[in-house]
Amino acid sequence: MLEGWVKNGDIRIHYMDNTGPSTEPPLVIIPGLTETGEEYEDILRALAPRRALVITMRGRGRSDTPEKGYTLEDHVTDIESVIKHIHIENFVLFGFHRGVVYALGFAMENLSRLKGLIIGDYPAVETDLPEGWANLLVQKTGRTALTHMTLDTLKAIEHDSHEHPFWKQLGNVNCPVLVLRGSQEGIGLTKEGAMEYLRSVPGARVKTIADGSLGGFNLESQDLLHTLKQFFEDAKNCEN
């Protein structure tokens, strides 16, 4: 497993790369709001020999933590800096939870390079987070939200957030799209949210990935791994 840092201006962005030798388009993963690349290491290993990498966004884990600069656009430049550094021309992009909006922000600027787009349990909207959201999230998660990031970073994300829907722009996507969701309503992407993806991208496929106990989305599920590998076969037909 290769680990590295890429400079985005004065900020170092951490990434992990399984360096798989496959000639197929690599998978680029954008983690959820409070996650780091290390949490996806098992997926990277399981997908080999297909090349797969994961980018830890600014303010999380071993990426640098600037005092400010946490807009959607700032996160998009983190993705761009890593992909440019490692010279990937075409790829499949996978955003998970709030990482979906960062992935979509990057995708809409690079549509011709996409071989596939995977939506991980989140609507195609960056929300304008209300005042006090950061403190509420920490309380709600029993402070686990602070495992890989600080409260100041969460407050900066809250401050820099703004409403940005991607539903109309999704109509410009001309590669295969896979929408993943958990099975328990009220957690992650709702059924209506999944239907909104189908209205925006009629050819998209929706797949429910469940944890056998609570119905939440399980990143370690064999069903998820099988679904990703099936989707890669569909992505081969993308003519971008």
CORRARA-V759995 format. One record per residue. N is the residue number from 1. RES is the residue in three letters. PHI is phi in degrees with one decimal (* if undefined). OMEGA is omega in radians with two decimals (* if undefined). D_FIRST is the distance of its C-alpha to the first C-alpha in Angstrom with 1 decimal. Layout:
BEGIN
N:RES:PHI:OMEGA:D_FIRST
N:RES:PHI:OMEGA:D_FIRST
END
This chain:
BEGIN
1:MET:*:3.11:0.0
2:LEU:-90.4:3.02:3.8
3:GLU:-120.4:3.13:6.5
4:GLY:-157.4:3.08:10.1
5:TRP:-127.8:3.13:13.7
6:VAL:-123.2:3.11:16.3
7:LYS:-81.8:2.97:20.0
8:ASN:-114.1:-2.95:22.2
9:GLY:66.6:3.12:25.5
10:ASP:-95.3:-3.04:25.4
11:ILE:-105.9:3.07:22.6
12:ARG:-92.9:-3.14:19.0
13:ILE:-111.3:-3.10:16.7
14:HIS:-88.9:3.05:13.1
15:TYR:-142.3:3.07:10.4
16:MET:-126.9:-3.01:6.9
17:ASP:-140.8:3.14:5.9
18:ASN:-76.9:3.09:4.8
19:THR:52.1:3.13:6.9
20:GLY:-55.4:-3.05:9.3
21:PRO:-83.8:-3.09:12.4
22:SER:-58.8:3.09:15.0
23:THR:-85.7:3.11:17.8
24:GLU:-71.6:3.13:18.4
25:PRO:-56.8:-3.12:18.1
26:PRO:-70.7:3.06:14.7
27:LEU:-99.2:3.08:14.7
28:VAL:-113.3:-3.06:14.7
29:ILE:-107.7:3.04:15.0
30:ILE:-113.0:-3.04:17.3
31:PRO:-68.3:3.10:17.6
32:GLY:-71.3:-2.97:21.0
33:LEU:-49.7:-3.04:23.3
34:THR:-107.0:-3.04:22.1
35:GLU:-93.2:3.05:18.5
36:THR:-123.5:-3.13:15.2
37:GLY:-61.4:-3.11:11.8
38:GLU:-58.8:-3.13:10.8
39:GLU:-71.9:-3.14:13.5
40:TYR:-111.9:-3.07:11.8
41:GLU:-61.4:-3.14:8.5
42:ASP:-63.2:3.11:10.6
43:ILE:-64.8:3.14:11.8
44:LEU:-58.6:-3.12:8.7
45:ARG:-67.9:-3.08:8.1
46:ALA:-68.6:-3.10:11.9
47:LEU:-82.8:3.12:12.3
48:ALA:-57.4:0.27:10.6
49:PRO:-85.7:3.05:12.0
50:ARG:-65.0:3.09:12.9
51:ARG:-70.1:3.12:10.7
52:ALA:-146.3:3.12:10.2
53:LEU:-141.5:-3.11:9.5
54:VAL:-133.5:-3.08:11.3
55:ILE:-110.8:3.05:13.5
56:THR:-87.9:-3.09:15.1
57:MET:-66.8:3.11:18.7
58:ARG:-52.9:3.10:20.9
59:GLY:83.1:3.13:22.4
60:ARG:-121.5:2.98:19.7
61:GLY:49.8:-3.07:17.1
62:ARG:-94.7:2.94:15.8
63:SER:-76.8:3.14:17.3
64:ASP:-66.0:-3.09:20.8
65:THR:-121.0:3.08:23.8
66:PRO:-69.5:3.13:26.8
67:GLU:-69.3:-3.13:30.2
68:LYS:-144.0:-3.13:31.0
69:GLY:100.7:-3.09:29.7
70:TYR:-124.6:3.08:28.3
71:THR:-73.3:3.01:30.1
72:LEU:-54.4:-3.11:28.7
73:GLU:-63.3:3.10:28.9
74:ASP:-62.4:3.13:26.9
75:HIS:-65.8:3.10:24.0
76:VAL:-60.8:3.13:24.2
77:THR:-67.2:3.06:23.9
78:ASP:-62.5:3.12:20.6
79:ILE:-63.0:-3.11:19.2
80:GLU:-60.0:-3.09:21.1
81:SER:-63.9:-3.13:19.9
82:VAL:-71.7:-3.11:16.1
83:ILE:-63.2:3.10:17.1
84:LYS:-66.2:-3.10:19.5
85:HIS:-65.6:-3.08:17.2
86:ILE:-94.2:2.97:14.7
87:HIS:60.6:3.02:17.8
88:ILE:-93.8:-3.12:17.4
89:GLU:-93.2:3.13:21.0
90:ASN:-124.5:-3.01:21.1
91:PHE:-163.8:2.95:18.9
92:VAL:-101.0:-3.05:19.4
93:LEU:-111.9:-3.08:19.5
94:PHE:-128.7:3.04:19.2
95:GLY:-104.3:-3.11:20.7
96:PHE:-118.9:-3.09:21.2
97:HIS:48.4:-3.06:24.3
98:ARG:-66.0:3.01:25.4
99:GLY:-60.7:3.08:22.2
100:VAL:-59.0:-3.08:24.3
101:VAL:-69.9:3.06:26.8
102:TYR:-66.1:3.12:24.3
103:ALA:-63.6:3.14:22.8
104:LEU:-66.1:3.09:26.4
105:GLY:-58.7:3.10:27.4
106:PHE:-72.2:-3.08:24.9
107:ALA:-60.1:-3.07:25.6
108:MET:-66.9:3.08:29.3
109:GLU:-94.8:-3.05:28.9
110:ASN:-140.2:-3.04:26.8
111:LEU:-59.0:-3.09:28.4
112:SER:-70.2:-3.11:28.6
113:ARG:-97.3:-3.08:24.8
114:LEU:-78.0:2.98:24.2
115:LYS:-102.6:3.11:23.7
116:GLY:-176.4:3.14:23.5
117:LEU:-133.1:-3.12:23.8
118:ILE:-117.1:-3.13:22.9
119:ILE:-102.3:-3.08:24.8
120:GLY:-102.8:2.89:23.6
121:ASP:62.9:-3.11:26.7
122:TYR:-157.2:3.11:28.3
123:PRO:-70.9:-3.09:31.3
124:ALA:-87.3:-3.10:31.3
125:VAL:-146.8:2.86:32.8
126:GLU:-83.7:-3.11:31.8
127:THR:-94.9:3.03:34.5
128:ASP:-82.0:-3.01:36.5
129:LEU:-70.9:-3.08:35.7
130:PRO:-73.3:3.08:39.0
131:GLU:-60.4:-3.12:39.8
132:GLY:93.9:-3.13:38.8
133:TRP:-58.0:-3.08:35.8
134:ALA:-61.7:3.13:33.3
135:ASN:-63.1:3.14:35.5
136:LEU:-64.1:3.13:36.1
137:LEU:-62.4:3.13:32.4
138:VAL:-62.9:3.11:31.9
139:GLN:-64.6:-3.08:34.9
140:LYS:-64.5:-3.08:34.1
141:THR:-94.9:-3.11:30.6
142:GLY:62.2:3.11:31.9
143:ARG:72.5:3.10:29.9
144:THR:-66.2:3.08:26.5
145:ALA:-63.4:-3.11:26.2
146:LEU:-98.0:-3.14:26.0
147:THR:-62.8:-3.05:23.0
148:HIS:-121.6:-3.14:20.6
149:MET:-156.2:-3.08:23.4
150:THR:-97.6:3.06:27.0
151:LEU:-64.0:3.11:30.3
152:ASP:-61.9:3.10:31.1
153:THR:-66.4:3.09:28.1
154:LEU:-59.6:3.13:29.3
155:LYS:-66.9:3.10:32.7
156:ALA:-68.5:3.07:31.6
157:ILE:-63.5:3.07:30.0
158:GLU:-56.8:-3.09:33.3
159:HIS:-63.3:-3.02:35.3
160:ASP:-89.7:-3.12:33.5
161:SER:-71.9:3.05:33.4
162:HIS:-153.3:-3.11:35.8
163:GLU:-69.8:3.13:36.8
164:HIS:-148.3:3.08:35.2
165:PRO:-80.0:3.12:35.4
166:PHE:-113.3:-3.00:33.6
167:TRP:-56.3:-3.12:35.7
168:LYS:-66.8:-3.13:37.8
169:GLN:-65.2:3.13:35.0
170:LEU:-60.2:3.10:33.2
171:GLY:-64.0:3.12:36.0
172:ASN:-87.4:-3.12:34.6
173:VAL:-73.4:-3.11:31.4
174:ASN:-122.5:3.02:31.8
175:CYS:-124.6:3.11:28.7
176:PRO:-58.8:-3.14:28.0
177:VAL:-125.8:3.10:27.6
178:LEU:-117.4:3.12:26.4
179:VAL:-110.1:-3.13:27.6
180:LEU:-106.6:3.09:26.2
181:ARG:-147.7:3.03:28.2
182:GLY:-79.6:-3.02:28.8
183:SER:-90.7:-3.07:32.0
184:GLN:-96.5:3.12:33.8
185:GLU:-64.0:-3.13:36.0
186:GLY:93.3:3.09:35.9
187:ILE:-121.5:3.11:32.2
188:GLY:73.2:-3.07:30.0
189:LEU:-76.8:3.13:31.4
190:THR:-79.8:3.06:35.0
191:LYS:-61.0:3.11:36.7
192:GLU:-64.6:3.08:38.5
193:GLY:-62.7:3.09:35.4
194:ALA:-63.7:3.11:34.0
195:MET:-64.8:3.11:37.4
196:GLU:-63.9:3.05:37.2
197:TYR:-62.2:-3.13:34.0
198:LEU:-66.9:3.07:36.0
199:ARG:-70.2:-3.12:38.9
200:SER:-79.4:3.13:36.8
201:VAL:-130.9:-3.03:34.9
202:PRO:-55.1:-3.12:37.1
203:GLY:-87.2:-3.11:34.7
204:ALA:-67.6:3.08:31.9
205:ARG:-114.7:3.11:30.9
206:VAL:-109.0:-3.12:30.8
207:LYS:-134.2:3.09:29.0
208:THR:-92.7:3.10:29.4
209:ILE:-113.7:-3.03:26.5
210:ALA:-117.4:2.87:28.0
211:ASP:-85.1:-3.02:27.2
212:GLY:-57.1:-3.07:29.9
213:SER:-96.6:-3.00:31.4
214:LEU:-102.9:3.13:31.6
215:GLY:82.6:3.11:31.0
216:GLY:-79.3:-3.13:28.3
217:PHE:-74.9:-3.06:25.2
218:ASN:-114.1:-3.12:22.6
219:LEU:-67.8:-3.11:19.0
220:GLU:-97.5:-3.08:18.3
221:SER:-68.2:3.02:21.1
222:GLN:-65.3:3.07:21.0
223:ASP:-62.6:3.10:23.6
224:LEU:-64.0:-3.13:21.2
225:LEU:-60.4:3.12:18.6
226:HIS:-63.8:-3.13:21.6
227:THR:-64.5:3.11:23.0
228:LEU:-62.5:-3.12:20.0
229:LYS:-66.4:3.05:20.0
230:GLN:-62.8:-3.12:23.8
231:PHE:-64.7:3.11:23.6
232:PHE:-60.8:3.09:21.3
233:GLU:-65.9:3.09:24.3
234:ASP:-64.7:-3.09:26.6
235:ALA:-66.0:3.11:24.6
236:LYS:-61.6:-3.08:25.2
237:ASN:-86.7:3.14:28.8
238:CYS:-73.1:-3.04:28.3
239:GLU:-96.8:3.09:30.2
240:ASN:-55.9:*:28.9
END
